[in-house]
């Protein structure tokens, strides 16, 4: 998969170019990016490509943290409540 296929609208690329962008703004851009992907198009593979290409050069950028969080395994569900 190419970088252009991973980020067809260039949303993630542009987020790395915005000076002073906040984590909240990055999450909003990320959601827009994720919702624009075709169903079943390999979300995790795309996110890994973007994290590798952009995150390696900007490890402290808020979008790097958002992409890393998106790829992290979810917590295992625990039962709550009574019996």
Backbone as numpy.savetxt, mean C-alpha at the origin, in Angstrom:
# Nx Ny Nz CAx CAy CAz Cx Cy Cz
5.26 -8.72 -13.71 4.39 -7.55 -13.71 5.30 -6.31 -13.71
4.95 -5.34 -14.53 5.74 -4.11 -14.61 5.28 -3.10 -13.57
6.09 -2.09 -13.38 5.73 -1.03 -12.45 4.47 -0.31 -12.90
4.32 -0.11 -14.19 3.13 0.54 -14.73 1.86 -0.27 -14.49
2.00 -1.58 -14.50 0.85 -2.45 -14.21 0.54 -2.46 -12.72
1.57 -2.33 -11.90 1.36 -2.33 -10.45 0.69 -1.04 -9.98
0.97 0.05 -10.66 0.41 1.35 -10.28 -0.10 2.05 -11.53
-1.21 1.54 -12.10 -1.66 2.04 -13.41 -2.01 3.53 -13.45
-2.49 4.09 -12.36 -2.85 5.51 -12.33 -1.69 6.38 -11.83
-0.63 5.75 -11.33 0.50 6.49 -10.80 0.24 7.11 -9.44
-0.77 6.63 -8.73 -1.13 7.21 -7.44 -0.03 7.05 -6.39
0.53 5.85 -6.31 1.56 5.59 -5.32 2.82 6.39 -5.66
3.19 6.40 -6.93 4.36 7.16 -7.37 4.22 8.63 -6.97
3.06 9.20 -7.24 2.85 10.61 -6.94 2.85 10.88 -5.43
2.38 9.93 -4.64 2.37 10.14 -3.19 3.79 10.28 -2.65
4.74 9.58 -3.25 6.13 9.70 -2.82 6.74 11.03 -3.22
6.14 11.72 -4.15 6.67 13.02 -4.62 6.09 14.21 -3.86
5.07 13.99 -3.04 4.43 15.08 -2.31 5.21 15.37 -1.03
5.74 16.58 -0.93 6.46 16.98 0.28 5.49 17.18 1.43
5.85 16.65 2.59 5.05 16.86 3.79 3.76 16.06 3.85
3.62 15.03 3.04 2.41 14.22 3.06 2.31 13.48 4.40
1.10 13.36 4.89 0.88 12.71 6.19 0.50 11.24 6.00
0.55 10.50 7.09 0.17 9.09 7.06 -1.31 8.95 6.68
-2.15 9.82 7.18 -3.58 9.77 6.86 -3.83 10.00 5.38
-3.11 10.94 4.81 -3.24 11.19 3.36 -2.74 9.99 2.56
-1.67 9.36 3.02 -1.16 8.17 2.35 -2.17 7.03 2.41
-2.82 6.85 3.55 -3.84 5.80 3.66 -4.99 6.06 2.70
-5.39 7.31 2.57 -6.47 7.67 1.66 -6.07 7.38 0.20
-4.86 7.73 -0.18 -4.36 7.45 -1.52 -4.27 5.94 -1.74
-3.81 5.22 -0.73 -3.70 3.77 -0.83 -5.06 3.12 -1.07
-6.08 3.57 -0.35 -7.43 3.02 -0.53 -7.92 3.29 -1.95
-7.69 4.49 -2.44 -8.07 4.83 -3.81 -7.36 3.93 -4.80
-6.06 3.71 -4.58 -5.28 2.82 -5.44 -5.85 1.40 -5.41
-6.09 0.89 -4.21 -6.57 -0.49 -4.06 -7.95 -0.67 -4.69
-8.82 0.32 -4.54 -10.17 0.21 -5.11 -10.17 0.32 -6.63
-9.12 0.90 -7.18 -9.07 1.05 -8.64 -8.51 -0.19 -9.34
-8.01 -1.16 -8.57 -7.46 -2.37 -9.17 -8.58 -3.31 -9.60
-8.37 -4.02 -10.71 -9.38 -5.01 -11.11 -9.47 -6.14 -10.07
-10.64 -6.68 -9.90 -10.83 -7.77 -8.94 -9.95 -8.96 -9.31
-9.32 -9.55 -8.31 -8.49 -10.72 -8.52 -7.22 -10.44 -9.30
-6.71 -9.22 -9.21 -5.56 -8.86 -10.04 -4.22 -8.98 -9.33
-4.17 -9.62 -8.19 -2.90 -9.81 -7.51 -2.48 -8.60 -6.69
-3.32 -8.22 -5.75 -3.07 -7.06 -4.89 -1.71 -7.16 -4.19
-1.42 -8.29 -3.57 -0.19 -8.43 -2.79 1.05 -8.30 -3.68
1.01 -8.89 -4.84 2.15 -8.81 -5.76 2.39 -7.35 -6.16
1.34 -6.64 -6.46 1.46 -5.23 -6.84 2.03 -4.41 -5.68
1.52 -4.62 -4.49 1.99 -3.87 -3.34 3.46 -4.18 -3.05
3.87 -5.44 -3.21 5.28 -5.79 -3.00 6.19 -5.08 -4.00
5.76 -5.04 -5.25 6.55 -4.34 -6.28 6.71 -2.87 -5.91
5.61 -2.24 -5.54 5.65 -0.82 -5.19 6.51 -0.57 -3.96
6.41 -1.44 -2.98 7.20 -1.29 -1.77 8.68 -1.45 -2.08
9.02 -2.38 -2.94 10.42 -2.58 -3.32 10.96 -1.39 -4.11
10.21 -0.94 -5.09 10.67 0.15 -5.96 10.77 1.47 -5.20
9.73 1.84 -4.49 9.69 3.15 -3.83 10.15 3.10 -2.37
9.82 2.06 -1.67 10.12 1.98 -0.24 11.59 1.85 0.08
12.33 1.18 -0.79 13.77 1.03 -0.55 14.48 2.38 -0.57
14.01 3.29 -1.41 14.62 4.61 -1.52 14.10 5.59 -0.47
12.96 5.30 0.12 12.35 6.21 1.10 11.79 5.42 2.28
12.68 4.81 3.08 12.18 3.96 4.18 11.39 4.71 5.25
11.60 6.02 5.39 10.88 6.78 6.41 9.62 7.46 5.91
9.28 7.24 4.65 8.09 7.88 4.07 6.83 7.21 4.60
5.77 7.98 4.86 4.54 7.38 5.37 3.91 6.34 4.44
4.07 6.50 3.12 3.50 5.51 2.20 4.23 4.18 2.31
5.51 4.21 2.63 6.25 2.98 2.84 5.64 2.20 4.00
5.31 2.90 5.07 4.68 2.26 6.23 3.30 1.71 5.87
2.53 2.46 5.09 1.19 2.02 4.70 1.28 0.75 3.85
2.20 0.73 2.89 2.35 -0.47 2.04 2.81 -1.67 2.87
3.73 -1.44 3.80 4.21 -2.53 4.66 3.08 -3.08 5.54
2.27 -2.19 6.07 1.13 -2.62 6.90 0.14 -3.43 6.08
-0.06 -3.04 4.84 -1.01 -3.75 3.98 -0.54 -5.17 3.68
0.76 -5.38 3.68 1.30 -6.70 3.38 1.49 -7.56 4.63
1.40 -6.96 5.80 1.58 -7.70 7.05 0.42 -8.68 7.23
0.73 -9.82 7.80 -0.30 -10.82 8.05 -1.26 -10.30 9.13
-2.54 -10.50 8.94 -3.49 -10.04 9.98 -3.35 -10.87 11.24
-3.72 -10.28 12.35 -3.69 -11.01 13.62 -4.66 -12.17 13.55
-4.31 -13.24 14.25 -5.21 -14.37 14.30 -6.41 -14.00 15.16
-7.60 -14.34 14.68 -8.79 -13.98 15.45 -8.84 -14.73 16.79
-9.27 -14.02 17.79 -9.43 -14.63 19.11 -10.87 -14.52 19.52
-11.31 -15.50 20.21 -12.68 -15.50 20.68 -12.82 -14.55 21.85
-13.88 -13.78 21.80 -14.18 -12.87 22.90 -15.51 -13.25 23.50
-15.67 -12.85 24.70 -16.97 -13.07 25.33 -16.97 -14.26 26.26
-18.16 -14.67 26.60 -18.35 -15.74 27.55 -18.18 -17.12 26.93
-18.84 -18.03 27.51 -18.72 -19.42 27.12 -19.11 -19.58 25.72
